[in-house]
Amino acid sequence: MSTDLTAVSETLAHAALPAGPLAMVGLGRMGANMARRLACAGVAVHGVDPDAGARAVLHDAPGITVHATLDEAIAALPAPRSVWLMLPAGAATQAAIDTLLARLAPGDLVIDGGNADHRDTRRRAEVFAARGLSFADCGVSGGVWGLENGYCLMFGADASAAPRVAALARALAPAPDRGWLHCGPPGSGHFVKMIHNGIEYGAMQAFAEGFALLEGSEYGLDLAQIGEVWRHGSVIRSWLLDLTVAALAEPGALEAVQPLVADSGEGRWTVEEAIRQGTPAPVIALALMSRFDSQGRADTANRLLALMRKGFGGHPVKQK
């Protein structure tokens, strides 16, 4: 997609968004666009990515300086330094955190904007605090449309770090006064984003099943037209429905995609949290199980079911 950065800059220019320089670590789809939006708001951004191709995308972007290493970016930032991580949860994030712990000084701030486990976030915040450093977490939603429309941000931070995160959130959000929230202490932002994504799993599954039922009817229904009429005045109108209708409107798009749906950590963590609390969350849990099914993880169970039916009832089994 193409975005008019001039229009974004003009929109943000009237917002009075004071925020100091920032290192954005991880220049994938989300990180690069967030760096662009911050630069449009007047933030001096130092983008970091070891991948030359990712750096090349932002090489000539106004207000952004790209670096191959964290050391280069840290050296370029004035104190107190602010570093925003947009990396996959797990090894990549931990490696960056280990490097930062060895390089940063008291008063510096690290914001983890990836989808990390909130329990890991709390532990990391304690390690940072013991060294006089601040560690905040920020769930970010908005996808590839966030550059133009702004992002939804849910962050956790202590009282000293919260104003610095809020200054950046005001630039990234759809407007300075909405679309962002200081949820509570470190860990709370990632927890809220985890539940957000769990809800997303359930909502997406409901739309997918509903349209599958429409397709399976005897009426020869036009799925795109039905989705379009639902977008106007219906109680189920939403951005997810908008995206669904856009996909259905493309000839052959549905048939060209394999019926395999990946799952990420947030769905699993949400179900784990439901079990920990003892709070029923059957829709989210079943949506996650459906994704496992699409990945072929039900194949063994289904083969055994077929063999059991053959064993007790002599039912035929379809061979490969």
N, C-alpha and C positions, 0 to 999 in steps of 0.2 A: 504494500500500500504506500501511497505517496502523501506526504503531509506538508502543508504550507507553513514552514517555520516562521515566515514573516508574520503571518496571522497569529501564530502562537505567541511570538515575542510581543506583538502589539497588545494582545490580551493581558499578558503578564506584566507589561510595563506599567499598567495603571494600578497594580495591586500593592505596591510598596512592600516588597518582600526582602527584608535584609537578612542575608545569610552569608557566612564567610566561605572561603575556598573549601573544596571537598575533593577527596579522592574517591572515585567510583571504581570498585574492583570487580571485574567481570563485565565484559562488553558484549554479551549475547543480546538476544532480542529485547529483553526487558532492560538490562543495564544500559545498553546504548541509547535507547529511547529516553530513559530517565535522565541520563547525562545530557541529552539534547534539551529536554524540557527545563532542567535546572539552568543550563547555559542561557536559554531564552529568557529566564528570569533574572539574569545578571550574575549568577553564581559562577565563579571561576572553577571549572571542573578539570581535574586531572584523572583521565581514564587509564585504567590498568588492565592489560590482558596479555598473556604470553603469546597468544595467537596473532601472527602478523596480519592475517586476513581481517580479524576483528578490529585491530587497530587501524587498518587502512580505511575502513568504513568511516571512521571519525577523524581521519588525518587532517582534513581541511575544514572541519566543523568549527564555526565561530565560537569562541569562548571555551574550547576544549583542547587540552594538551594531552597527548597520549604517551604512555610509558609501557615498556615491556615488563618491568618489575616493580614490585611494591617498594623496594628500596629507593628507586628513582622518584616515585611519587611522594614518598614520605619526606625525602630531602627537599622537595619543591614546595611543601606546605609550610605556612607559618604556624607558630604555636599560638594557642592550643590547636592541635590538628584534629580534623574530622575525617573518618574513613567509613565509607558505606560499602558493604559487601553484597553483591548480587551473584552468588555462587550456588551450585547445587548443594543440598544438605549432605553431610557426611565428610569424606576425606578431603575434598577440595576446600570446604569451609574451615575444617580444623587446621589444615596446613596454613591457610592464610592467617588464622587466629594465632597460631604458634609463632609465625613470623612477626606479627604485629606486637605480640607480648614482648618479644625480644628487642623491638625497635622503638616503641612509643615511650613517651614520658608522662609523668603525672599531669592530669588535666586534659589529656587527649581523650577522644571519644571514638568508639567503634559502633557502627549500627549494622546489625545483620538483617538485611532485607530479603534473604532467601527463606524458603519454607523449612525451617528447622524444627526439631522436636522441642517443645517448650521446656521440657525437663532438662535438656542439654543447655538451653539458653540460661536457665536459672543458675546452673553450675558454672557456666562461663562468666556470668555477671559477678559471681562471688570471687572468682579468680582475679578478674580485672579490678574489682573494688579493693582487694587486698594489696594491689600494687598502685593504688591511687589513680586508676584509670576508670573511665566510664564505659559501660557496655549496654547498649539499647537494642531492642528487637523491633522489627517493623514488618508486619504482614502487608503485602502489596497486591492489589487486585486491579485489573484493567486491561491486561494483555497488550496486544500490539496496538490497540486503539488509545492507550494511555497518553502517548505523546501529544496527540491532538486534543483529546477530551479530558485529560487529567486522570489521575489514579485515585483509588480508594486506599487509604492508609490507616492501619491499626497498629499503634506502637506502644511498647512497654519501656519505661525508663524511670530512673529515680528522679527526685525533685530537681537535682542540680543539672542533669542532662536533658530533661524534658524540654526546656525552652529552646535549646539548640536543635533538637530533632524537630520541634514544632515549626521553627523557621524554615527548614527544608520541606516539611510536609505542606506548608502553605503554598510553596511554589509548585509542588508536584500534584497537589489535589486539583479537582475541577475548579475550585474557587478558594480563596484564602480562608473563608469562614465556613466551609463545609467539605465533606468528603474525607476528613481526617479526624482521628480521635486518639488522645492519650488514654489508653485503656487502664493503666495501672502500673505496677512495678515491673522490672525486667521479667520476661517470660509471658506476660499477659498478652502482648501483641501477637506473638506466635500462637498462643492458645486460641485467641479469637479468630485468627486467620485459619487455623486448623478446623474449627467448627464451621466457619464460612465455607471452606472447601468440602466439608462433609455434606452440608446442605446442597451445595452445587452438585455433588454426586447424585443425590436423591432427585433433585429437580430435573437434571439432564435425563436420568433414567425414566422418569415419568413421561417426559416429552417423547423420548425414543419409543417407549412401549405404546403410547397413544397413537403415534403416527404409524407404527407397525400394524396396529389393529385396523386403522383406516385403510391401509394398503391391502389387508387381508379380507376386506369386505367384498360382497358381491355387487357393489354399486358402481365400480369403476371410477372411484373418486379421484379428484385432482388434489394431491396433497399440498402442493404449493399454494393453490387458491384457498384451500381451507385454512392453512397457516396464516395466509395474508389477512383473511377476514377476522381471524382470532386476534390479530395485532391491534384491532381498532375497537375499543370499548369493552373487550372481553376481560374477565377477571384473571385470565392466565396470560395476559399480554406481559411481555418482559423482553429484556435484551437477549436471553437465551432463545426465546421464540423468534426474535428478529434474525438471529444467526441461523436458526434452523430453516426458516423460510428462504433466506438467501441461498443456503446450500441446496434446498429442494428446487429452487428456480433455475439452477444450472443444469442443462440437459446432460444426462448420463453421469452426473457427479456421484449419486448414491450408488449406482451399479459399479463404479470404478474403484470403490474403496473396499478393502478387505474387512470382514466383520470382526475385527480385533481391536479391543480398547485397552490401552495401557492404564495402569493405576500408579499413583504416586504415594508418597509417604503419608500425606495428610488424611486420606481416606482410611487407611489402616490405623493411624494414630487416633482418629475420631472414634472408631469402633472400640479400640483398646480403652479409651477414656470412658466410653459408655459402660463397658464391663467393669472398669475400676470403680465407677460411681454406683453401679447398679441401676443406671437410668436407661429405660428402654429406648432404643433407637433403631427399630426394625427396618425402616425405609432406607436409612443410610447403610446399614449392614447388608441388606439384600442388594442394594445398588453396587456395593463393593464386590459381593459374591458374583454378581452378574458379569462384572469385568473379569474376574478370575475365569469364569466359564468361557468368555470370549477368547481368552488366551490359551484355551485347550486344556486347562487344568482340571476340567471335569471329565476328560476322556476316559481315564482309568475307571472312575466310578460308573460311567455310562456303559462301558464294555462289561463290567461285572454285573450290572443290572440286566443287560441283555442275556448274559450267560445264566443268571439265576432264573429268569423267566423260561429259558430253554430247559433248565434242569427240572423245575417243578411242573411245568405245563406243556413241555414239548413245543414251545413257541419257536418259530423260525428265527434264525440269526442272520443278519446281513453281513457277509464276509467282505473283506477288503478286496 
